Amino acid sequence: MNDVTPASFLEYGGILKVMPALAALFLLVAFSSMGVPGLNGFVGELLILIGAFKFSVWYGSIATIGLVLGAVYLLWMYKRVMYGDITKDENKKLKDMTSGNMLISCPLSFSLFG
């Protein structure tokens, strides 16, 4: 049985060196999930925060703390997985996105904007 623990992040260091296209797509999706302005997650998070603050300052503050902690976690995870040295020999053999993968992910990536 394969256990997924926080230590499993240690198995993926340096993926950016082997799979740069996937790392770029992953960063774009992470930014969208964080609610960066200009990406699709921003409007939803902004409306949730406005509604929470109108209902109660305490709920709005808790929602803001959750938003910040979520962004910190996503950036921390991206750094641990994508940067650093390749720690496992299996990761040196990973293949980056193929042209077919890019053909499929390009329209999906464009849907993240606006």
Secondary structure, 3 states (H helix, E strand, C coil): CCCCCHHHHHHHCCHHHHCHHHHHHHHHHHHHHHCCCCEHHHHHHHHHHHHHHHHCHHHHHHHHHHHHHHHHHHHHHHHHHHCCCCCCHHHHHCCCCCHHHHHHHHHHHHCCEC
